[in-house]
Amino acid sequence: MDKYRLVVNPYDIERWVNDMANQGWHLKKFTWIRFTFERGEPGSYIYRHDELERFGTSYEDEYLEFLNSSGIEQVDRSGHFVFFRKSANDGPFELYSDKKNKISKLSQKISVLLSLILLNLVLAVIGLSGIFSAQAIDWIKLSMNITNILVVVLFSIPLLKLMHVRHKLKKDLDLYTD
């Protein structure tokens, strides 16, 4: 079964994949938008994600070998985003990623989303400012500008969620490092 979700907030995606596993749908493959699940025993796996900066580095193989020796299986990888799973019978597991690294990754995502939002906002404002000065409305240009505004609105929601997650991580970081 294929499901489609845009990978913006990795923590929401991880929660969703674990909810699917609890319903008996186990992740088999994924890309940045398409997730393929296969039917299995409900709740038999726990899934975690990692964003490997180690991609292509010499110690990446050692890291993956260490995880494998710990009973953690790599499910699939899309770019630097990787999903792992472990049998739920072994109990919960966490992948170690320090808060500074998580904050850095979230900041990169926030920058990309913010750039996309600002670009679409500028294009929409410029486009709309000239559309109504003409005697006849160009419906194609108007629809393109409305699409730009929709992109701004739709991507603002995940942007705010990512900023909230980053703020919580920064708060925890400050709390535990002082």
Number of C-alpha atoms within 10 A of each C-alpha: 11 12 10 12 13 12 16 19 16 17 14 13 16 18 15 14 22 21 17 17 23 17 15 18 22 27 25 15 16 21 17 14 11 14 17 15 19 13 14 15 12 14 18 18 24 25 26 23 22 17 18 16 12 12 13 10 10 9 11 14 13 11 13 15 15 12 17 14 10 10 13 20 17 18 18 17 18 12 11 12 18 17 21 21 22 22 16 13 10 11 9 11 14 9 11 7 11 9 14 13 12 17 20 12 15 21 15 12 17 21 13 12 19 16 12 16 22 12 13 20 19 14 16 21 13 12 17 16 10 11 16 12 9 8 7 8 12 11 10 9 15 16 11 15 22 16 14 22 18 16 15 20 13 12 15 16 10 16 21 12 15 23 16 12 17 21 13 13 17 16 11 12 15 10 9 8 6 5
